[in-house]
Amino acid sequence: MIMTTWEKFCGWLLKRMGWTAVGGAAEDRVCILLGAPHTSIMDFVISYLYYRSLGEKARCLVKKDLFFWPLGILLRKMGGVPVDRKHPAQCVKKMIDDMRDSKERFHLAIAPEGTRKPVARWKTGYHTIARTIGCPVYLAYFDWGTKRVGIGRSFTLTDDARRDTAEIQKIYEDMHLVGKHPEKYITH
């Protein structure tokens, strides 16, 4: 694969910021990349630089409030998809339709916390999307403590969204990841 100048620049900038990329991109045509711990808008930037440096593009759910001019143009260019958090079911349905209808690679990055604020109970929309279209879910991470970013293993989903999400939270907790704002990442 021939890397573009932009992809090389993203890799250079990621390293310049002190980050180490771990592993490669997901090979699946369609998949979901969970990203945790999500405590800062900079998680989006680090994740973008990482995935672009691998020659890949991912779409990422971003609250619609951030899509004002000119930031909205930049967010869309970086793969941002506006989400109206007051109507999560509409977002889930749109993502299912978009991923199912896509003829090209479609990697969707989702922060399972659903916000940068501290939350004990993660959202399960990713589960509905993945189970409906039959795509894999990967456990991606950005660790501000070690400045390592990567995609971990895939997680096999069952019919029980709550149990799967609790198990995924436990896997992330066992990784001892540190958020940019550690006080915003709740572990049990």
N, C-alpha and C positions, 0 to 999 in steps of 0.2 A: 504494500500500500504506500502510495506517495503522499507525504504530508504536505499540506498547504503552508504558506507562510504564516497564516493566522493560527493554525494549529501549533506550529513550532513556537510562535510567540506566546501562546497560552501556556505551553509547557515551560518555556523560559521564565515567564512571569510567575508561575506557580512555584518554581524552584527559587526564584529571586525573593519570594515572600517567605521562604523557609520551609515550604511544604514538600513532602515526599509522596509521590504517587505509588500506591500499592496495587499490584495486579493490573489486569486489563479490563476492557469493556465487556459487557454481557454480549454473548454471541447470538442470542435469540433475535428473531426479526421483531417480535413484539414482547415486551416485558415491563414489569414494574420494578423500579428501584426505590426502595424505602431509604430514607436518609435521616440519620439521627446521630447525635442529639442536635435538635434544631433550636438554637437559642439566639441567633443573630441573623440579620439579612446577609451578612458576610458568608454564611453557610452556602447561600445560593451562588455567590461569586466564586468561592473556592470549588464548589461542585462543578460549576460551568467550566472553569479553567481546566480542571482535571479531565472532564469528559471530552472537551474539545481537544485537549492535548493528545488524546488517544485516537483522534480522528472521528469521533462520534458526536452526535447531537442528541440531546434529551429534551423533552418538554417537561416543564415544571409548573405545578400549580402554585399560583401567587394570588394573594388577596386582591380583589379588583380595585380597592382603594389606592393602590400604588400605580395604577395605570393612568396617571395624569400626564399631560404634556410637559416636558419632553421625555420623562422617565418611561412612560408607557411604550414609546417607540423602541427604546433600548431593551426593555424587558421582553417585548415580543420578538425582537431580533435574536435575543438570547434563549428563546424557547419558552418564555413565560406564557402561561395560559391564565387569563383572569378568572377568579373564582368568587362567586357571591356566597359568602359563608352563611347568609341567612337562608339560602336554598340549596343545601348540600345534595339533595336527591337529584336536582337538575344537573349539577356538575357531574355526578357519578354517571348519569344516563348519557350525557354528552361525551364523556371520556370513553364509555363503552362503545358508543356509536362510532366515534372517531377512530378508535383503535381497531375495531372490527372491520371498518371500511377502508382502512389504510392499505395501500398497495406497496408502500415502502416501509423501511424500518421505523418502528414507533416505540421508543423507550420513554416511559413516563416516570418522572421522579416525583415522589410524594414524601412529605414530612409527616409521619404517622401521628405526631403530636397535634398537627393541624394548626399550630400557632407557635410563636416564639415565647409565649408565656409559660410558666410552669403548669403542667397538667399531669395528673396521676393516671388518667384513663385515656388511652390513645384512641383515635378514630378508626373506624373499620371500613371506610369507603374503598380503600385499596383492595380489601378482601372481596367485596362485592364485584368490583371491576375484574379482578384476576379470575375469580371463580366463574363469572359469566362468560368471559371470552376464552378461558382456559390457558392463560399465560402464566409464566413463572414469576415469582417474586424474589428479588435479591435483597440482601441486607447490606446496604451501602452505609458508609460512615465518614465522618469528618471529625477527627480527634484533635482538638486545640491544645491538648496537653502534650502530645508527641508531634503535632503538626503532620499527621499522616492521614491521607484520604484514599479511599478505595471502595471496591465492591467486594463484599464477602460472599458467603455461600448463598445458594438459593434455599428457600424454605418451602417445604411441601405443605400446602394448605389442606385443611379438612373442611367439613361442613359447618364447623363451629367457629365463627368469626371471633367471638370474645375469647375463647380458649386459645386460639392461634395467636391472637394479638398479645395476650398475656405471656405466652411462651416466647414470642418475638421480643417483647420488652425485657424478659429475663435474659435472653441471649445478649442483648445490647448491654444490660447491666453487668453481666459477667465479663464483658470486654473492657470494663472500667474506662469508658470514654469520658472525655472532658469537653464540655461545651465552651464556646467563647465566653459565655456568661454562666459559669457553673451553677450558680444559685437558681437558674431557671430550668435546670434539668433534674427532674424528680426521679429518684430511684427508690426502691423499696428495701 
